[in-house]
Amino acid sequence: MRSEVSVELVTGQRFSVDLEEVQPMPHDQARQWLDAQFTQLECEPLRATGKVLLVDKLIAIAQAAGPSLLGDAQWLADFARAASAALAKPVVRVDLGAMAISY
């Protein structure tokens, strides 16, 4: 089964990681990693209510990371492993132009 996480920026630039041969991240560790990145990158909730859904968190982190962090192979691999594990999906596409995530 194919396993990949990709992020497409508003500019059309695309970053992707093939997770086929990569050790999966445990679900709880993935949530902790995403929470830490959300705080570290000073992300803001996307919803006016202040509620942060997991998919919103992934979008906010990818936006804040931008091309500089997404271009860092180790950071991108960690993001991909965390996103795949937290969502429990082998294929995740983060589209920042559409502000959407698809599986």
Contacts in CASP RR format, 6 or more apart in sequence:
PFRMAT RR
TARGET T0000
AUTHOR 0000-0000-0000
METHOD contacts of the structure
MODEL  1
MRSEVSVELVTGQRFSVDLEEVQPMPHDQARQWLDAQFTQLECEPLRATG
KVLLVDKLIAIAQAAGPSLLGDAQWLADFARAASAALAKPVVRVDLGAMA
ISY
1 90 0 8 1.000
2 20 0 8 1.000
2 90 0 8 1.000
2 91 0 8 1.000
3 18 0 8 1.000
3 19 0 8 1.000
3 20 0 8 1.000
3 22 0 8 1.000
3 84 0 8 1.000
3 90 0 8 1.000
3 91 0 8 1.000
4 16 0 8 1.000
4 17 0 8 1.000
4 18 0 8 1.000
4 19 0 8 1.000
4 20 0 8 1.000
4 80 0 8 1.000
4 90 0 8 1.000
4 91 0 8 1.000
4 92 0 8 1.000
5 16 0 8 1.000
5 17 0 8 1.000
5 19 0 8 1.000
5 79 0 8 1.000
5 80 0 8 1.000
5 81 0 8 1.000
5 83 0 8 1.000
5 84 0 8 1.000
5 91 0 8 1.000
5 92 0 8 1.000
5 93 0 8 1.000
5 94 0 8 1.000
6 14 0 8 1.000
6 15 0 8 1.000
6 16 0 8 1.000
6 17 0 8 1.000
6 92 0 8 1.000
6 93 0 8 1.000
6 94 0 8 1.000
7 14 0 8 1.000
7 15 0 8 1.000
7 16 0 8 1.000
7 62 0 8 1.000
7 70 0 8 1.000
7 76 0 8 1.000
7 79 0 8 1.000
7 94 0 8 1.000
7 96 0 8 1.000
8 14 0 8 1.000
8 15 0 8 1.000
8 93 0 8 1.000
8 94 0 8 1.000
8 95 0 8 1.000
8 96 0 8 1.000
8 97 0 8 1.000
9 15 0 8 1.000
9 66 0 8 1.000
9 67 0 8 1.000
9 70 0 8 1.000
9 96 0 8 1.000
9 97 0 8 1.000
10 96 0 8 1.000
10 97 0 8 1.000
13 67 0 8 1.000
15 70 0 8 1.000
15 71 0 8 1.000
15 76 0 8 1.000
17 76 0 8 1.000
17 77 0 8 1.000
17 79 0 8 1.000
17 80 0 8 1.000
19 80 0 8 1.000
19 81 0 8 1.000
19 84 0 8 1.000
19 90 0 8 1.000
22 77 0 8 1.000
22 80 0 8 1.000
22 81 0 8 1.000
23 81 0 8 1.000
24 81 0 8 1.000
24 84 0 8 1.000
24 85 0 8 1.000
25 33 0 8 1.000
25 78 0 8 1.000
25 81 0 8 1.000
25 82 0 8 1.000
25 84 0 8 1.000
25 85 0 8 1.000
26 85 0 8 1.000
27 85 0 8 1.000
27 86 0 8 1.000
27 88 0 8 1.000
29 82 0 8 1.000
29 85 0 8 1.000
30 81 0 8 1.000
30 82 0 8 1.000
30 83 0 8 1.000
30 84 0 8 1.000
30 85 0 8 1.000
30 86 0 8 1.000
31 82 0 8 1.000
31 86 0 8 1.000
33 78 0 8 1.000
33 82 0 8 1.000
34 54 0 8 1.000
34 57 0 8 1.000
34 58 0 8 1.000
34 61 0 8 1.000
34 82 0 8 1.000
34 83 0 8 1.000
34 86 0 8 1.000
35 57 0 8 1.000
37 43 0 8 1.000
37 61 0 8 1.000
37 65 0 8 1.000
37 79 0 8 1.000
37 82 0 8 1.000
38 52 0 8 1.000
38 57 0 8 1.000
38 60 0 8 1.000
38 61 0 8 1.000
41 60 0 8 1.000
41 61 0 8 1.000
41 64 0 8 1.000
41 65 0 8 1.000
42 64 0 8 1.000
43 57 0 8 1.000
43 60 0 8 1.000
43 61 0 8 1.000
43 63 0 8 1.000
43 64 0 8 1.000
44 60 0 8 1.000
45 51 0 8 1.000
45 52 0 8 1.000
45 56 0 8 1.000
45 60 0 8 1.000
46 52 0 8 1.000
46 56 0 8 1.000
46 59 0 8 1.000
46 60 0 8 1.000
46 99 0 8 1.000
47 53 0 8 1.000
47 56 0 8 1.000
52 60 0 8 1.000
54 86 0 8 1.000
54 87 0 8 1.000
55 87 0 8 1.000
55 101 0 8 1.000
58 83 0 8 1.000
58 86 0 8 1.000
58 87 0 8 1.000
58 92 0 8 1.000
58 94 0 8 1.000
58 101 0 8 1.000
59 94 0 8 1.000
59 96 0 8 1.000
59 99 0 8 1.000
59 100 0 8 1.000
59 101 0 8 1.000
61 79 0 8 1.000
62 70 0 8 1.000
62 79 0 8 1.000
62 94 0 8 1.000
62 96 0 8 1.000
63 96 0 8 1.000
65 75 0 8 1.000
65 79 0 8 1.000
69 75 0 8 1.000
69 76 0 8 1.000
70 76 0 8 1.000
70 79 0 8 1.000
80 92 0 8 1.000
83 92 0 8 1.000
83 94 0 8 1.000
84 90 0 8 1.000
84 92 0 8 1.000
87 101 0 8 1.000
87 103 0 8 1.000
89 103 0 8 1.000
91 103 0 8 1.000
92 101 0 8 1.000
92 102 0 8 1.000
92 103 0 8 1.000
93 101 0 8 1.000
93 102 0 8 1.000
93 103 0 8 1.000
94 101 0 8 1.000
95 101 0 8 1.000
95 102 0 8 1.000
END
